[in-house]
Amino acid sequence: MEEKASKRICFVAFLLLLAILFASFAWVVLMAEKPNAVLTNLSKSKSERVYLEVADSDFARMRGLMFRQKIVPILFIFDSDGKHPIHSHFVKSEFDAIYLSSGKEVVAVARRIQPNLSWVEPPKENRYLLELPPELTDRLSIEEGDRLEWRIDKQQA
């Protein structure tokens, strides 16, 4: 009897996880084409209106770019400064990782990270991470030492 109840609970938990993942994918598909933010390189006086997804929960940070059809800009907001490593398993194409301090200064740039890498760790502590398509990094001319800013539309944040 107990074994059946345990299996039932596991099955329900699995279905719930699938529903959450499906809802997450659907949200990205619906919103990916609609710019909701302005990303600015203050050091170079360059701005770009983009769709910027915010990953400020454990689940969103864990998911990152995994299982996406294309690279979408994602802003990771960490709870504290630290060396926050990433991986690129289940990512379909290359992307850039821009690590920023709590003052939004670029402390490290990892260009064109290839799919299926197990460990990418910044050399310095960071509070924020931007995962960007390489073309966007190029258009904004982002380099170590630059100061960035982002403004996200309130109705879509």
Secondary structure, 3 states (H helix, E strand, C coil): CHHHHHHHHHHHHHHHHHHHHHHHHHHHHHHCCCCCEEEEECCCCEEEEECCEEECCHHHHHHCCCCCCCCCCEEEEEEEEECCCECCCCCCCCEEEEEECCCCEEEEEEEEECCCCCCECCCCCEEEEEEECHHHHHHHCCCCCCEEEEEECCCCC
